[in-house]
């Protein structure tokens, strides 16, 4: 999927879920957006493997919020726990993997243990209808977060 689709869908899904659970503040918008795009940083090395796997999803979604908690609290950016940001980050990250799982390219979900690519559909990453529909869904989730 296109980066804009990943951004809208991942951000929308992560902040919508967290707001419905009662753990939302504005800093989660940053975490949702950042983690929905993070997997594509592997574009120049082992794309759809190095950062497109479940191990990276859990490790990075845990490590970044955990190690940034003291900074967030000291700067009074949020009063929420790192666990809340871990959940937001993981939802956004996994949404990226899910969207790439529905493309022809698939992802190496269990890399480095396995180089098998998994996919659950065969859409082109640049399919205009799929990108529009998923972007719309993400946009609606963002709107519903604040309604």
MDAnalysis code that builds the backbone (N, CA, C; Angstrom):
import MDAnalysis as mda
import numpy as np

u = mda.Universe.empty(441, n_residues=147, atom_resindex=np.repeat(np.arange(147), 3), trajectory=True)
u.add_TopologyAttr("name", ["N", "CA", "C"] * 147)
u.add_TopologyAttr("resid", np.arange(1, 148))
u.add_TopologyAttr("resname", ["UNK", "UNK", "UNK", "UNK", "UNK", "UNK", "UNK", "UNK", "UNK", "UNK", "UNK", "UNK", "UNK", "UNK", "UNK", "UNK", "UNK", "UNK", "UNK", "UNK", "UNK", "UNK", "UNK", "UNK", "UNK", "UNK", "UNK", "UNK", "UNK", "UNK", "UNK", "UNK", "UNK", "UNK", "UNK", "UNK", "UNK", "UNK", "UNK", "UNK", "UNK", "UNK", "UNK", "UNK", "UNK", "UNK", "UNK", "UNK", "UNK", "UNK", "UNK", "UNK", "UNK", "UNK", "UNK", "UNK", "UNK", "UNK", "UNK", "UNK", "UNK", "UNK", "UNK", "UNK", "UNK", "UNK", "UNK", "UNK", "UNK", "UNK", "UNK", "UNK", "UNK", "UNK", "UNK", "UNK", "UNK", "UNK", "UNK", "UNK", "UNK", "UNK", "UNK", "UNK", "UNK", "UNK", "UNK", "UNK", "UNK", "UNK", "UNK", "UNK", "UNK", "UNK", "UNK", "UNK", "UNK", "UNK", "UNK", "UNK", "UNK", "UNK", "UNK", "UNK", "UNK", "UNK", "UNK", "UNK", "UNK", "UNK", "UNK", "UNK", "UNK", "UNK", "UNK", "UNK", "UNK", "UNK", "UNK", "UNK", "UNK", "UNK", "UNK", "UNK", "UNK", "UNK", "UNK", "UNK", "UNK", "UNK", "UNK", "UNK", "UNK", "UNK", "UNK", "UNK", "UNK", "UNK", "UNK", "UNK", "UNK", "UNK", "UNK", "UNK", "UNK", "UNK", "UNK"])
u.atoms.positions = np.array([
    [0.829, -1.174, 0.000],
    [0.000, 0.000, 0.000],
    [0.883, 1.250, 0.000],
    [0.297, 2.346, -0.378],
    [1.035, 3.615, -0.397],
    [1.280, 4.109, 1.026],
    [2.326, 4.930, 1.176],
    [2.662, 5.439, 2.509],
    [1.508, 6.228, 3.119],
    [0.826, 7.013, 2.290],
    [-0.289, 7.792, 2.827],
    [-1.395, 6.882, 3.361],
    [-1.602, 5.743, 2.690],
    [-2.600, 4.780, 3.160],
    [-2.162, 4.173, 4.485],
    [-0.875, 3.793, 4.568],
    [-0.352, 3.265, 5.831],
    [-0.522, 4.287, 6.950],
    [-0.218, 5.552, 6.655],
    [-0.286, 6.596, 7.674],
    [-1.719, 6.799, 8.167],
    [-2.641, 6.967, 7.243],
    [-4.034, 7.215, 7.644],
    [-4.645, 6.019, 8.356],
    [-4.456, 4.825, 7.788],
    [-5.074, 3.637, 8.373],
    [-4.448, 3.306, 9.732],
    [-3.111, 3.318, 9.809],
    [-2.431, 2.990, 11.064],
    [-2.714, 3.983, 12.163],
    [-2.669, 5.268, 11.823],
    [-2.977, 6.295, 12.806],
    [-4.424, 6.173, 13.252],
    [-5.335, 6.063, 12.285],
    [-6.753, 5.971, 12.619],
    [-7.073, 4.791, 13.508],
    [-6.572, 3.617, 13.131],
    [-6.860, 2.413, 13.905],
    [-6.281, 2.501, 15.318],
    [-5.036, 2.937, 15.425],
    [-4.386, 2.952, 16.745],
    [-5.035, 3.948, 17.698],
    [-5.303, 5.165, 17.238],
    [-5.879, 6.134, 18.181],
    [-7.355, 5.857, 18.450],
    [-8.044, 5.277, 17.469],
    [-9.448, 4.923, 17.704],
    [-9.556, 3.845, 18.792],
    [-8.763, 2.792, 18.652],
    [-8.805, 1.704, 19.638],
    [-8.417, 2.217, 21.023],
    [-7.335, 2.981, 21.096],
    [-6.886, 3.464, 22.403],
    [-7.884, 4.439, 23.020],
    [-8.521, 5.253, 22.199],
    [-9.513, 6.183, 22.756],
    [-10.724, 5.433, 23.298],
    [-11.107, 4.361, 22.620],
    [-12.248, 3.579, 23.096],
    [-11.909, 2.810, 24.362],
    [-10.631, 2.519, 24.568],
    [-10.200, 1.860, 25.803],
    [-9.986, 2.867, 26.934],
    [-10.061, 4.161, 26.603],
    [-9.907, 5.198, 27.609],
    [-8.480, 5.638, 27.850],
    [-7.572, 5.330, 26.929],
    [-6.160, 5.694, 27.088],
    [-5.699, 6.490, 25.881],
    [-6.128, 7.712, 25.788],
    [-5.742, 8.529, 24.649],
    [-5.299, 9.904, 25.098],
    [-4.216, 10.369, 24.496],
    [-3.852, 11.779, 24.566],
    [-3.181, 12.145, 23.245],
    [-2.922, 13.422, 23.063],
    [-2.449, 13.897, 21.765],
    [-1.098, 13.333, 21.344],
    [-0.249, 12.953, 22.287],
    [1.052, 12.388, 21.934],
    [0.897, 11.053, 21.193],
    [-0.219, 10.384, 21.423],
    [-0.463, 9.124, 20.722],
    [-0.604, 9.315, 19.218],
    [-0.962, 10.508, 18.803],
    [-1.031, 10.794, 17.370],
    [0.357, 10.635, 16.761],
    [1.371, 11.165, 17.441],
    [2.748, 10.998, 16.958],
    [3.142, 9.530, 16.908],
    [2.888, 8.808, 17.992],
    [3.272, 7.397, 18.048],
    [2.534, 6.589, 16.975],
    [1.246, 6.841, 16.804],
    [0.482, 6.119, 15.794],
    [0.996, 6.384, 14.390],
    [1.292, 7.625, 14.099],
    [1.797, 7.979, 12.777],
    [3.194, 7.416, 12.549],
    [4.065, 7.594, 13.526],
    [5.444, 7.116, 13.403],
    [5.498, 5.599, 13.186],
    [4.776, 4.854, 14.011],
    [4.849, 3.392, 13.932],
    [4.088, 2.825, 12.740],
    [3.146, 3.571, 12.194],
    [2.464, 3.092, 10.993],
    [3.372, 3.211, 9.771],
    [4.397, 4.043, 9.846],
    [5.327, 4.230, 8.732],
    [6.685, 3.570, 8.963],
    [7.016, 3.282, 10.200],
    [8.326, 2.733, 10.567],
    [8.765, 1.516, 9.751],
    [7.911, 0.536, 9.493],
    [8.391, -0.642, 8.763],
    [9.003, -0.336, 7.392],
    [8.608, 0.736, 6.761],
    [9.154, 1.036, 5.440],
    [10.551, 1.631, 5.477],
    [11.141, 1.788, 6.657],
    [12.533, 2.221, 6.720],
    [13.481, 1.130, 6.229],
    [12.977, -0.076, 6.044],
    [13.827, -1.160, 5.535],
    [13.857, -1.200, 4.004],
    [13.451, -0.125, 3.359],
    [13.300, -0.115, 1.903],
    [14.608, -0.407, 1.169],
    [15.742, -0.056, 1.736],
    [16.995, -0.281, 1.014],
    [17.718, -1.562, 1.437],
    [17.207, -2.267, 2.439],
    [17.846, -3.506, 2.875],
    [16.781, -4.496, 3.336],
    [16.689, -5.605, 2.629],
    [15.736, -6.670, 2.969],
    [14.320, -6.115, 3.153],
    [13.855, -5.334, 2.149],
    [12.521, -4.751, 2.248],
    [11.468, -5.840, 2.398],
    [10.510, -5.565, 3.241],
    [9.433, -6.474, 3.624],
    [9.967, -7.702, 4.365],
    [11.132, -7.548, 4.981],
    [11.693, -8.606, 5.819],
    [12.234, -7.996, 7.112],
    [13.288, -7.197, 7.022],
    [13.989, -6.673, 8.193],
    [13.056, -6.010, 9.207],
    [12.164, -5.158, 8.750],
    [11.232, -4.491, 9.661],
    [9.788, -4.909, 9.440],
    [9.568, -5.808, 8.524],
    [8.205, -6.274, 8.230],
    [7.983, -7.664, 8.826],
    [8.277, -7.818, 10.096],
    [8.089, -9.115, 10.747],
    [7.578, -8.893, 12.166],
    [7.053, -9.957, 12.736],
    [6.434, -9.857, 14.056],
    [7.441, -9.551, 15.161],
    [8.678, -10.029, 15.000],
    [9.701, -9.797, 16.014],
    [10.055, -8.313, 16.089],
    [10.265, -7.690, 14.935],
    [10.556, -6.254, 14.904],
    [9.371, -5.451, 15.415],
    [8.175, -5.877, 15.061],
    [6.972, -5.166, 15.498],
    [6.916, -5.097, 17.021],
    [7.090, -6.222, 17.667],
    [7.010, -6.262, 19.134],
    [8.212, -5.550, 19.761],
    [9.415, -5.844, 19.263],
    [10.621, -5.271, 19.867],
    [10.647, -3.749, 19.777],
    [10.384, -3.192, 18.601],
    [10.432, -1.739, 18.443],
    [9.252, -1.050, 19.111],
    [8.084, -1.672, 19.051],
    [6.909, -1.087, 19.697],
    [7.050, -1.083, 21.213],
    [7.845, -2.000, 21.739],
    [8.122, -2.036, 23.172],
    [9.257, -1.079, 23.529],
    [10.379, -1.181, 22.816],
    [11.602, -0.476, 23.196],
    [11.474, 1.042, 23.130],
    [10.924, 1.555, 22.062],
    [10.877, 3.009, 21.905],
    [9.999, 3.664, 22.976],
    [8.776, 3.190, 23.205],
    [8.000, 3.791, 24.304],
    [8.638, 3.584, 25.685],
    [9.184, 2.383, 25.912],
    [9.770, 2.082, 27.215],
    [10.931, 3.025, 27.532],
    [11.842, 3.180, 26.565],
    [13.022, 3.998, 26.811],
    [12.767, 5.493, 26.675],
    [11.623, 5.883, 26.152],
    [11.312, 7.311, 26.056],
    [10.376, 7.777, 27.176],
    [9.915, 6.857, 28.031],
    [8.961, 7.225, 29.075],
    [9.492, 8.308, 30.005],
    [10.732, 8.206, 30.461],
    [11.242, 9.205, 31.407],
    [11.308, 10.584, 30.752],
    [11.658, 10.635, 29.480],
    [11.680, 11.917, 28.764],
    [10.267, 12.487, 28.638],
    [9.329, 11.633, 28.256],
    [7.937, 12.068, 28.094],
    [7.389, 12.619, 29.401],
    [7.672, 11.929, 30.503],
    [7.185, 12.382, 31.806],
    [7.910, 13.639, 32.275],
    [9.231, 13.697, 32.090],
    [9.987, 14.863, 32.554],
    [9.623, 16.123, 31.769],
    [9.276, 15.972, 30.514],
    [8.877, 17.120, 29.692],
    [7.376, 17.391, 29.811],
    [6.697, 16.592, 30.621],
    [5.255, 16.706, 30.842],
    [4.467, 16.662, 29.528],
    [4.909, 15.764, 28.640],
    [4.229, 15.589, 27.363],
    [2.989, 14.726, 27.500],
    [2.986, 13.882, 28.514],
    [1.854, 12.996, 28.757],
    [1.963, 12.444, 30.177],
    [0.832, 12.055, 30.723],
    [0.843, 11.404, 32.028],
    [0.558, 9.910, 31.884],
    [0.389, 9.451, 30.641],
    [0.105, 8.038, 30.405],
    [1.366, 7.196, 30.550],
    [1.185, 5.926, 30.791],
    [2.279, 4.980, 30.960],
    [2.875, 4.587, 29.609],
    [4.111, 4.113, 29.649],
    [4.743, 3.625, 28.427],
    [3.946, 2.459, 27.856],
    [3.233, 1.736, 28.690],
    [2.437, 0.595, 28.216],
    [1.327, 1.070, 27.278],
    [0.749, 2.216, 27.579],
    [-0.274, 2.775, 26.690],
    [0.322, 3.132, 25.331],
    [1.545, 3.660, 25.345],
    [2.204, 3.998, 24.087],
    [2.697, 2.743, 23.363],
    [3.055, 1.720, 24.136],
    [3.407, 0.431, 23.532],
    [2.205, -0.126, 22.768],
    [1.042, -0.102, 23.386],
    [-0.165, -0.616, 22.731],
    [-0.483, 0.181, 21.468],
    [-0.417, 1.498, 21.561],
    [-0.663, 2.353, 20.393],
    [0.320, 2.026, 19.281],
    [1.588, 1.931, 19.649],
    [2.643, 1.667, 18.672],
    [2.473, 0.305, 18.013],
    [2.152, -0.695, 18.807],
    [1.992, -2.043, 18.272],
    [0.795, -2.121, 17.323],
    [-0.304, -1.494, 17.675],
    [-1.473, -1.490, 16.788],
    [-1.116, -0.840, 15.457],
    [-0.445, 0.311, 15.505],
    [-0.070, 1.023, 14.278],
    [0.907, 0.195, 13.447],
    [1.897, -0.408, 14.097],
    [2.901, -1.224, 13.402],
    [2.236, -2.433, 12.737],
    [1.399, -3.134, 13.505],
    [0.734, -4.321, 12.962],
    [-0.237, -3.963, 11.843],
    [-0.798, -2.767, 11.885],
    [-1.676, -2.355, 10.781],
    [-0.884, -2.248, 9.484],
    [0.360, -1.800, 9.586],
    [1.226, -1.727, 8.403],
    [1.459, -3.129, 7.838],
    [1.786, -4.060, 8.724],
    [2.009, -5.435, 8.271],
    [0.752, -6.020, 7.648],
    [-0.392, -5.754, 8.251],
    [-1.657, -6.254, 7.714],
    [-1.908, -5.717, 6.311],
    [-1.703, -4.425, 6.122],
    [-1.923, -3.848, 4.791],
    [-0.957, -4.436, 3.762],
    [0.285, -4.690, 4.157],
    [1.217, -5.298, 3.216],
    [0.920, -6.784, 3.001],
    [0.267, -7.408, 3.954],
    [-0.134, -8.814, 3.783],
    [-1.211, -8.979, 2.715],
    [-1.937, -7.930, 2.405],
    [-2.979, -8.057, 1.388],
    [-2.476, -7.686, -0.011],
    [-1.166, -7.448, -0.129],
    [-0.592, -7.149, -1.439],
    [0.092, -8.383, -2.015],
    [0.348, -8.337, -3.305],
    [1.008, -9.452, -3.990],
    [2.378, -9.764, -3.397],
    [3.088, -8.722, -2.944],
    [4.434, -8.917, -2.406],
    [4.467, -9.631, -1.077],
    [3.424, -9.477, -0.282],
    [3.394, -10.105, 1.036],
    [4.519, -9.623, 1.930],
    [4.711, -10.294, 3.051],
    [5.782, -9.954, 3.992],
    [6.385, -11.220, 4.580],
    [7.625, -11.100, 5.021],
    [8.310, -12.203, 5.694],
    [8.033, -12.076, 7.195],
    [6.873, -12.550, 7.614],
    [6.403, -12.360, 8.990],
    [7.332, -12.921, 10.060],
    [8.070, -13.970, 9.747],
    [8.890, -14.631, 10.761],
    [10.385, -14.488, 10.493],
    [10.761, -13.492, 9.667],
    [12.177, -13.230, 9.409],
    [12.826, -12.817, 10.724],
    [13.992, -13.272, 11.079],
    [14.989, -14.007, 10.318],
    [14.899, -15.522, 10.436],
    [13.898, -16.021, 11.157],
    [13.766, -17.470, 11.304],
    [13.331, -18.135, 10.009],
    [12.587, -17.421, 9.198],
    [12.091, -17.962, 7.943],
    [12.006, -16.836, 6.912],
    [12.354, -17.160, 5.682],
    [12.249, -16.183, 4.608],
    [10.990, -16.403, 3.773],
    [10.073, -17.227, 4.282],
    [8.803, -17.431, 3.583],
    [7.982, -16.154, 3.632],
    [7.441, -15.795, 2.482],
    [6.570, -14.620, 2.403],
    [5.127, -15.064, 2.562],
    [4.403, -14.306, 3.332],
    [2.996, -14.585, 3.564],
    [2.171, -13.465, 2.956],
    [1.018, -13.847, 2.447],
    [0.044, -12.870, 1.964],
    [-1.336, -13.476, 2.112],
    [-2.333, -12.607, 2.274],
    [-3.697, -13.095, 2.440],
    [-4.591, -12.599, 1.305],
    [-4.019, -11.818, 0.397],
    [-4.724, -11.357, -0.802],
    [-3.667, -11.015, -1.846],
    [-4.094, -10.577, -2.998],
    [-3.152, -10.324, -4.087],
    [-3.350, -8.947, -4.722],
    [-3.569, -7.948, -3.912],
    [-3.735, -6.602, -4.443],
    [-2.386, -6.015, -4.838],
    [-2.389, -5.121, -5.813],
    [-1.183, -4.373, -6.126],
    [-1.021, -3.304, -5.051],
    [0.226, -3.002, -4.687],
    [0.453, -2.003, -3.634],
    [-0.075, -0.632, -4.047],
    [-0.164, -0.395, -5.364],
    [-0.630, 0.905, -5.843],
    [-2.049, 0.850, -6.413],
    [-2.821, -0.144, -6.008],
    [-4.205, -0.262, -6.454],
    [-4.980, 0.966, -5.973],
    [-5.469, 1.795, -6.899],
    [-6.112, 3.041, -6.481],
    [-7.374, 2.834, -5.643],
    [-8.176, 1.845, -5.992],
    [-9.423, 1.609, -5.244],
    [-9.120, 1.130, -3.828],
    [-8.201, 0.191, -3.680],
    [-7.853, -0.329, -2.359],
    [-7.244, 0.766, -1.493],
    [-6.329, 1.554, -2.060],
    [-5.714, 2.639, -1.302],
    [-6.750, 3.679, -0.887],
    [-7.660, 4.007, -1.782],
    [-8.696, 4.991, -1.457],
    [-9.607, 4.475, -0.355],
    [-10.033, 3.231, -0.462],
    [-10.940, 2.656, 0.535],
    [-10.276, 2.561, 1.913],
    [-9.034, 2.100, 1.947],
    [-8.337, 1.965, 3.231],
    [-7.982, 3.329, 3.819],
    [-7.645, 4.285, 2.970],
    [-7.386, 5.648, 3.454],
    [-8.659, 6.262, 4.022],
    [-9.772, 6.044, 3.336],
    [-11.055, 6.538, 3.828],
    [-11.395, 5.912, 5.178],
    [-11.177, 4.610, 5.297],
    [-11.443, 3.920, 6.567],
    [-10.595, 4.529, 7.683],
    [-9.319, 4.759, 7.409],
    [-8.447, 5.375, 8.409],
    [-8.897, 6.776, 8.767],
    [-9.269, 7.559, 7.747],
    [-9.760, 8.909, 8.002],
    [-11.015, 8.916, 8.853],
    [-11.919, 7.993, 8.569],
    [-13.141, 7.896, 9.370],
    [-12.843, 7.506, 10.812],
    [-11.878, 6.608, 11.005],
    [-11.493, 6.225, 12.370],
    [-10.913, 7.419, 13.128],
    [-10.166, 8.260, 12.417],
    [-9.625, 9.468, 13.052],
    [-10.771, 10.389, 13.478],
    [-11.721, 10.583, 12.575],
    [-12.872, 11.423, 12.892],
    [-13.653, 10.844, 14.073],
    [-13.919, 9.541, 14.062],
    [-14.672, 8.904, 15.144],
    [-13.937, 8.953, 16.473],
    [-12.614, 9.062, 16.435],
    [-11.843, 9.188, 17.672],
    [-12.226, 10.457, 18.418],
    [-12.482, 11.511, 17.673],
    [-12.728, 12.809, 18.286],
    [-14.187, 13.190, 18.375],
    [-15.075, 12.295, 17.969],
    [-16.514, 12.584, 18.025],
    [-17.084, 12.057, 19.327],
])
